[in-house]
Amino acid sequence: MKVTVEEQPGLEQTEVIVRCPRLDAQTARLVELLRLSDARLIGEKDGETCILDSEQVLYIDTVDRGTFLYTEDGVYQTRPRLYELEDQLTGQDFIRVSKSAIVNFDRVRSLRPDFGGRMRLTMSNGEVVVANRQYVPAIKSKLGL
């Protein structure tokens, strides 16, 4: 595979063109990864609609039929349901840790066993998210344990 990068200061946004003799599985996966790297989430805070890069999000939680995006800067309410966000974030480093929470694994600072087979995940901002025991094996697998 040949990779070429050209800087063009006049462009408003980055453009990626993939040229291939045929669209095989490897090329399709590359295109999918490029699309996922630009994933954005929409959240509302103080009556304002905000566009968030997925890497800004520490975790996503559902409380009282509302879905919330937690970042270093605050909490944003979002319309999609948790399962829809889980599908949207497939291929990124997000992992389901309970029926009501998804965590950005890149933003986990430490993990610690908890009572009843659960696990406590401390996020980069110091907040703690508890993983239920049925999701702990997936977390351990992600760590290679």
KAWORA-V200543 format. One record per pair of residues at least 24 apart in sequence whose ideal C-beta (glycine too) atoms are under 8 Angstrom apart, sorted by the first residue. I is the first residue (numbers start at 1). GAP is how many residues later the second one is. Records with the same first field share a line. If there is no record, write none. Layout:
I: GAP ; GAP
This chain:
32: 59
33: 58
36: 54 ; 55 ; 56
39: 49 ; 50 ; 53
41: 28 ; 37 ; 44 ; 47
42: 36 ; 37
43: 25 ; 26 ; 33 ; 34 ; 35
44: 32 ; 33 ; 34
45: 29 ; 30 ; 31 ; 32
50: 26
52: 24
54: 35 ; 38 ; 40 ; 50
55: 49 ; 51
57: 47 ; 50
58: 45 ; 46 ; 49 ; 65 ; 66 ; 67 ; 69
59: 42 ; 43 ; 44 ; 45 ; 48 ; 64 ; 68 ; 70
60: 25 ; 34 ; 41 ; 42 ; 43
61: 39 ; 40 ; 68
62: 38 ; 39
63: 37
70: 57
72: 52 ; 53
95: 40 ; 43 ; 44 ; 47
96: 39 ; 42
97: 24 ; 32 ; 33 ; 34 ; 35 ; 38 ; 42
98: 32 ; 33 ; 34 ; 37
99: 33
101: 28
103: 26 ; 28
105: 37
111: 28 ; 32
